[in-house]
Amino acid sequence: MFLRYFSTKPKPKMKPIELNTPPEQNQTITRVIFDIVKEHGPLTIADTWERVKEAGVRGLTSKSHMKIVLRWMRERQKLRLFCNHVGPHKQFLYTTWFTKSNNIKQPKPGNDSSQRKLP
């Protein structure tokens, strides 16, 4: 076990994310995303994308672009990401740093059709 630990390579360090949009546009996009997460959060990436599409943010070209912006906001500690783990299911949620953890929605157990019911 000791050799196995030292034989694996460490995870490479990620360089900081640099957004390619103009600073004014970055500020608008991040403010809208922050307000959406603050008002409706905690949100998954899919829920955040639906809310951003409803808001009609100019300059946000795609869902992958939004994910890059979310990662950039996490680096600067504007948002935080946490895992809501219930049984075999994981749900990653974005929230602001000021959201209390008791506001977090728990998925309802028993509504999942993938679970087998034993006789």
Salt bridges, closest charged atoms under 4 A:
GLU39 OE2 - HIS40 NE2 3.57
GLU50 OE2 - LYS53 NZ 3.51
GLU75 OE1 - ARG76 NH1 3.18
ASP112 OD2 - HIS89 NE2 3.04
